[in-house]
Amino acid sequence: MYLRWMVRKDENGVDFGVWSHIKPSQLVCPVDVHVARVAARLGMIEKAEANWRTAVQLTEQLKELDPEDPVKYDFALFGLGVVEKYV
């Protein structure tokens, strides 16, 4: 998550974008239990497990949506899992 904040730049000031030597396309999507549950429900990953293998698998799926910035979707997945209790 820290890498996302430091690498990505957004207009809302959530992501600071102060590290220009790493590209957003090089980031791996952070996965917690909420993200894993939603991603599994959407068929983006095989199992709802919060581990490195899942993070890489999810990132590869998200690269199909945006190869330049796949990690931008992590907050939406997290929000569905926490706020909306998407199961």
Backbone as JSON Lines, residues from 0, in Angstrom:
{"i":0,"aa":"M","n":[0.83,-1.18,0.0],"ca":[0.0,0.0,0.0],"c":[0.88,1.26,0.0]}
{"i":1,"aa":"Y","n":[1.94,1.21,0.79],"ca":[2.84,2.36,0.85],"c":[3.42,2.67,-0.53]}
{"i":2,"aa":"L","n":[3.83,1.63,-1.25],"ca":[4.37,1.85,-2.59],"c":[3.34,2.51,-3.5]}
{"i":3,"aa":"R","n":[2.11,2.08,-3.38],"ca":[1.05,2.69,-4.19],"c":[0.97,4.19,-3.92]}
{"i":4,"aa":"W","n":[0.97,4.56,-2.66],"ca":[0.87,5.98,-2.3],"c":[2.05,6.8,-2.84]}
{"i":5,"aa":"M","n":[3.22,6.21,-2.79],"ca":[4.42,6.94,-3.18],"c":[4.64,6.96,-4.69]}
{"i":6,"aa":"V","n":[4.12,5.98,-5.41],"ca":[4.35,5.87,-6.85],"c":[3.23,6.5,-7.67]}
{"i":7,"aa":"R","n":[2.0,6.17,-7.34],"ca":[0.86,6.68,-8.11],"c":[0.61,8.15,-7.79]}
{"i":8,"aa":"K","n":[0.08,8.88,-8.74],"ca":[-0.27,10.28,-8.55],"c":[-1.73,10.44,-8.95]}
{"i":9,"aa":"D","n":[-2.54,11.0,-8.06],"ca":[-3.93,11.25,-8.42],"c":[-4.3,12.69,-8.09]}
{"i":10,"aa":"E","n":[-5.42,13.11,-8.62],"ca":[-5.87,14.5,-8.45],"c":[-6.46,14.77,-7.07]}
{"i":11,"aa":"N","n":[-6.83,13.71,-6.34],"ca":[-7.46,13.89,-5.03],"c":[-6.46,13.94,-3.89]}
{"i":12,"aa":"G","n":[-5.18,13.71,-4.17],"ca":[-4.16,13.78,-3.14],"c":[-4.06,12.54,-2.27]}
{"i":13,"aa":"V","n":[-4.75,11.46,-2.65],"ca":[-4.65,10.21,-1.89],"c":[-3.3,9.57,-2.15]}
{"i":14,"aa":"D","n":[-2.93,9.51,-3.42],"ca":[-1.64,8.97,-3.82],"c":[-0.72,10.14,-4.14]}
{"i":15,"aa":"F","n":[0.43,10.17,-3.5],"ca":[1.33,11.32,-3.57],"c":[2.15,11.39,-4.85]}
{"i":16,"aa":"G","n":[2.56,10.24,-5.38],"ca":[3.32,10.21,-6.62],"c":[4.67,10.89,-6.56]}
{"i":17,"aa":"V","n":[5.38,10.76,-5.44],"ca":[6.67,11.43,-5.3],"c":[7.84,10.59,-5.8]}
{"i":18,"aa":"W","n":[7.63,9.29,-6.02],"ca":[8.69,8.43,-6.53],"c":[8.48,8.21,-8.02]}
{"i":19,"aa":"S","n":[9.29,8.83,-8.83],"ca":[9.13,8.7,-10.28],"c":[9.98,7.58,-10.87]}
{"i":20,"aa":"H","n":[10.86,6.98,-10.09],"ca":[11.72,5.92,-10.61],"c":[11.03,4.55,-10.66]}
{"i":21,"aa":"I","n":[9.83,4.45,-10.12],"ca":[9.02,3.24,-10.21],"c":[7.75,3.61,-10.97]}
{"i":22,"aa":"K","n":[7.4,2.78,-11.93],"ca":[6.19,3.03,-12.72],"c":[4.99,2.37,-12.05]}
{"i":23,"aa":"P","n":[3.8,2.96,-12.15],"ca":[2.6,2.31,-11.62],"c":[2.38,0.91,-12.18]}
{"i":24,"aa":"S","n":[2.82,0.67,-13.39],"ca":[2.65,-0.65,-14.01],"c":[3.51,-1.72,-13.34]}
{"i":25,"aa":"Q","n":[4.49,-1.32,-12.52],"ca":[5.35,-2.26,-11.83],"c":[4.8,-2.66,-10.45]}
{"i":26,"aa":"L","n":[3.76,-2.01,-10.0],"ca":[3.2,-2.29,-8.68],"c":[2.4,-3.59,-8.68]}
{"i":27,"aa":"V","n":[2.31,-4.19,-7.51],"ca":[1.49,-5.38,-7.29],"c":[0.34,-4.96,-6.38]}
{"i":28,"aa":"C","n":[-0.86,-5.36,-6.74],"ca":[-2.04,-4.97,-6.0],"c":[-2.01,-5.55,-4.58]}
{"i":29,"aa":"P","n":[-2.13,-4.72,-3.56],"ca":[-2.19,-5.25,-2.2],"c":[-3.49,-6.03,-1.99]}
{"i":30,"aa":"V","n":[-3.37,-7.16,-1.31],"ca":[-4.54,-8.03,-1.1],"c":[-4.71,-8.29,0.4]}
{"i":31,"aa":"D","n":[-5.87,-7.94,0.9],"ca":[-6.24,-8.32,2.26],"c":[-7.47,-9.22,2.14]}
{"i":32,"aa":"V","n":[-8.07,-9.58,3.26],"ca":[-9.2,-10.51,3.21],"c":[-10.38,-9.93,2.43]}
{"i":33,"aa":"H","n":[-10.57,-8.62,2.51],"ca":[-11.69,-7.99,1.82],"c":[-11.48,-8.0,0.3]}
{"i":34,"aa":"V","n":[-10.3,-7.6,-0.13],"ca":[-9.98,-7.6,-1.56],"c":[-10.03,-9.02,-2.11]}
{"i":35,"aa":"A","n":[-9.46,-9.96,-1.37],"ca":[-9.45,-11.36,-1.82],"c":[-10.88,-11.89,-1.98]}
{"i":36,"aa":"R","n":[-11.74,-11.59,-1.04],"ca":[-13.12,-12.08,-1.1],"c":[-13.85,-11.53,-2.33]}
{"i":37,"aa":"V","n":[-13.72,-10.24,-2.57],"ca":[-14.41,-9.62,-3.71],"c":[-13.81,-10.12,-5.03]}
{"i":38,"aa":"A","n":[-12.49,-10.17,-5.11],"ca":[-11.84,-10.63,-6.34],"c":[-12.22,-12.08,-6.67]}
{"i":39,"aa":"A","n":[-12.32,-12.91,-5.65],"ca":[-12.74,-14.3,-5.87],"c":[-14.19,-14.35,-6.35]}
{"i":40,"aa":"R","n":[-15.03,-13.55,-5.75],"ca":[-16.45,-13.51,-6.13],"c":[-16.61,-13.06,-7.57]}
{"i":41,"aa":"L","n":[-15.73,-12.15,-8.02],"ca":[-15.78,-11.65,-9.39],"c":[-15.07,-12.58,-10.37]}
{"i":42,"aa":"G","n":[-14.47,-13.64,-9.86],"ca":[-13.78,-14.59,-10.72],"c":[-12.41,-14.13,-11.19]}
{"i":43,"aa":"M","n":[-11.83,-13.18,-10.5],"ca":[-10.52,-12.65,-10.88],"c":[-9.37,-13.48,-10.32]}
{"i":44,"aa":"I","n":[-9.62,-14.21,-9.24],"ca":[-8.61,-15.07,-8.62],"c":[-9.25,-16.42,-8.33]}
{"i":45,"aa":"E","n":[-8.4,-17.42,-8.1],"ca":[-8.9,-18.78,-7.86],"c":[-9.49,-18.96,-6.47]}
{"i":46,"aa":"K","n":[-8.75,-18.52,-5.46],"ca":[-9.18,-18.7,-4.07],"c":[-9.12,-17.37,-3.34]}
{"i":47,"aa":"A","n":[-10.0,-17.18,-2.37],"ca":[-10.02,-15.96,-1.57],"c":[-8.98,-16.04,-0.46]}
{"i":48,"aa":"E","n":[-7.72,-16.03,-0.87],"ca":[-6.61,-16.08,0.08],"c":[-5.79,-14.81,-0.04]}
{"i":49,"aa":"A","n":[-5.39,-14.25,1.09],"ca":[-4.57,-13.05,1.09],"c":[-3.1,-13.44,1.2]}
{"i":50,"aa":"N","n":[-2.48,-13.7,0.04],"ca":[-1.07,-14.06,0.02],"c":[-0.42,-13.51,-1.25]}
{"i":51,"aa":"W","n":[0.9,-13.7,-1.36],"ca":[1.64,-13.14,-2.49],"c":[1.16,-13.71,-3.83]}
{"i":52,"aa":"R","n":[0.91,-15.01,-3.87],"ca":[0.45,-15.64,-5.12],"c":[-0.85,-15.01,-5.6]}
{"i":53,"aa":"T","n":[-1.75,-14.77,-4.67],"ca":[-3.03,-14.14,-5.0],"c":[-2.81,-12.71,-5.48]}
{"i":54,"aa":"A","n":[-1.93,-11.99,-4.83],"ca":[-1.65,-10.6,-5.24],"c":[-1.14,-10.54,-6.67]}
{"i":55,"aa":"V","n":[-0.24,-11.44,-7.02],"ca":[0.3,-11.47,-8.38],"c":[-0.79,-11.87,-9.37]}
{"i":56,"aa":"Q","n":[-1.57,-12.88,-9.03],"ca":[-2.66,-13.32,-9.91],"c":[-3.67,-12.19,-10.13]}
{"i":57,"aa":"L","n":[-4.05,-11.51,-9.07],"ca":[-5.0,-10.4,-9.19],"c":[-4.42,-9.27,-10.02]}
{"i":58,"aa":"T","n":[-3.16,-8.95,-9.8],"ca":[-2.51,-7.88,-10.57],"c":[-2.52,-8.2,-12.05]}
{"i":59,"aa":"E","n":[-2.26,-9.45,-12.4],"ca":[-2.3,-9.85,-13.81],"c":[-3.69,-9.66,-14.4]}
{"i":60,"aa":"Q","n":[-4.72,-9.97,-13.64],"ca":[-6.1,-9.76,-14.1],"c":[-6.39,-8.26,-14.27]}
{"i":61,"aa":"L","n":[-5.93,-7.46,-13.32],"ca":[-6.17,-6.02,-13.39],"c":[-5.4,-5.37,-14.53]}
{"i":62,"aa":"K","n":[-4.28,-5.95,-14.92],"ca":[-3.51,-5.43,-16.06],"c":[-4.3,-5.57,-17.36]}
{"i":63,"aa":"E","n":[-5.25,-6.49,-17.4],"ca":[-6.1,-6.6,-18.58],"c":[-7.03,-5.39,-18.69]}
{"i":64,"aa":"L","n":[-7.38,-4.8,-17.56],"ca":[-8.22,-3.6,-17.55],"c":[-7.39,-2.34,-17.81]}
{"i":65,"aa":"D","n":[-6.2,-2.27,-17.21],"ca":[-5.31,-1.12,-17.41],"c":[-3.87,-1.56,-17.2]}
{"i":66,"aa":"P","n":[-3.14,-1.86,-18.27],"ca":[-1.77,-2.34,-18.14],"c":[-0.81,-1.29,-17.58]}
{"i":67,"aa":"E","n":[-1.14,-0.02,-17.72],"ca":[-0.27,1.05,-17.23],"c":[-0.44,1.33,-15.74]}
{"i":68,"aa":"D","n":[-1.62,1.02,-15.19],"ca":[-1.9,1.34,-13.79],"c":[-2.91,0.35,-13.2]}
{"i":69,"aa":"P","n":[-2.55,-0.92,-13.1],"ca":[-3.51,-1.92,-12.64],"c":[-3.91,-1.78,-11.17]}
{"i":70,"aa":"V","n":[-3.09,-1.17,-10.36],"ca":[-3.33,-1.09,-8.92],"c":[-4.39,-0.04,-8.56]}
{"i":71,"aa":"K","n":[-4.77,0.77,-9.51],"ca":[-5.77,1.81,-9.21],"c":[-7.12,1.23,-8.8]}
{"i":72,"aa":"Y","n":[-7.33,-0.05,-9.05],"ca":[-8.61,-0.68,-8.72],"c":[-8.66,-1.25,-7.31]}
{"i":73,"aa":"D","n":[-7.57,-1.21,-6.58],"ca":[-7.54,-1.88,-5.27],"c":[-8.52,-1.25,-4.28]}
{"i":74,"aa":"F","n":[-8.67,0.07,-4.3],"ca":[-9.56,0.71,-3.34],"c":[-11.02,0.35,-3.63]}
{"i":75,"aa":"A","n":[-11.37,0.22,-4.89],"ca":[-12.73,-0.18,-5.25],"c":[-13.03,-1.59,-4.76]}
{"i":76,"aa":"L","n":[-12.08,-2.49,-4.95],"ca":[-12.26,-3.87,-4.47],"c":[-12.36,-3.9,-2.95]}
{"i":77,"aa":"F","n":[-11.48,-3.15,-2.3],"ca":[-11.5,-3.07,-0.84],"c":[-12.83,-2.5,-0.35]}
{"i":78,"aa":"G","n":[-13.26,-1.43,-0.98],"ca":[-14.5,-0.77,-0.57],"c":[-15.71,-1.68,-0.69]}
{"i":79,"aa":"L","n":[-15.78,-2.43,-1.77],"ca":[-16.87,-3.39,-1.92],"c":[-16.87,-4.42,-0.79]}
{"i":80,"aa":"G","n":[-15.69,-4.85,-0.4],"ca":[-15.57,-5.86,0.64],"c":[-15.87,-5.36,2.03]}
{"i":81,"aa":"V","n":[-15.55,-4.1,2.3],"ca":[-15.73,-3.55,3.64],"c":[-17.05,-2.81,3.77]}
{"i":82,"aa":"V","n":[-17.23,-1.81,2.96],"ca":[-18.39,-0.93,3.09],"c":[-19.66,-1.62,2.61]}
{"i":83,"aa":"E","n":[-19.6,-2.23,1.45],"ca":[-20.79,-2.85,0.88],"c":[-20.98,-4.28,1.35]}
{"i":84,"aa":"K","n":[-19.99,-4.84,2.03],"ca":[-20.05,-6.23,2.5],"c":[-20.4,-7.18,1.35]}
{"i":85,"aa":"Y","n":[-19.77,-6.93,0.21],"ca":[-19.98,-7.74,-0.99],"c":[-19.47,-9.16,-0.74]}
{"i":86,"aa":"V","n":[-20.36,-10.11,-0.78],"ca":[-19.98,-11.5,-0.51],"c":[-20.39,-12.37,-1.67]}
